């Protein structure tokens, strides 16, 4: 039964890392996107 907990733990860690990376990327890209929308032209 330990392998079920191990698989769930690894799956949750991968999902959390993926979501965290997406959130971090979205925060970094948001100011760039707002600058490119029309203020630079």
Secondary structure by P-SEA (a helix, b strand, c coil): caaaaaaaaaaaaaaaaaaaaaaaaaaaaaaaaaaaccccc
